[in-house]
């Protein structure tokens, strides 16, 4: 049985001419009538791809999986196994910690009558982020600390509180101009120190920050 290609050749293949390679998918074999496949339905040729076994769409020159060339009969690379879906990232347990920021005028060893310590109630900041910047807000420099302090002795980027993967909290001094104290002792500039419940960090002229457990 042979098939007529658009160029008039007698092809041994039903999809592409075995002489010139022209597509003859719609052509019927000489002496026979071929029913066209329903519109929108991809017709599969028998046998499939000799490389990966994927059933062949009759009007496709290349295998949909490994790109085997059915016309030139040259093989493509072996099929690549699909990668398994990535496992969802483990959920971080809610933090139990909070920071309580208070104004302590007794920390101001060189008070300035023109700029006295403000009077404000304690402010509470739950530790819910991997890191929380502490310092003075500066809109012009686009510095917006998670824990803003109203203290002229504080740097804009003074320190960070770090929520570690194991749920503990650490303090990172950012080489601030006036330094940071932990429980009354100087923190080494640029160092990271672990914290525990009840630890107090003092900075600037009058800012005291206490690490506590949420109530």
Buried (B, 14 or more C-beta within 10 A) or exposed (E): EBBBBEEEBEBEBBBBBBBEBBBBBEBBEEEEEEEEBEEEEEBBBEEBBEBBEBBBBBBBBBBBBBBBEBBEEEBBEEBEEEEEEEEEEEEEEEBEBBBBBBBEEEBBEEEEEEEEBEEEEEBEBEBEEEEBBBBBEEEEEEBEBBBBBBBEBBBBBBBBBBBEEEEEBBBBBBBBEBBBBBEEEEBEEEEEBEBEEEBBBBBBBBBBBBBBEEE
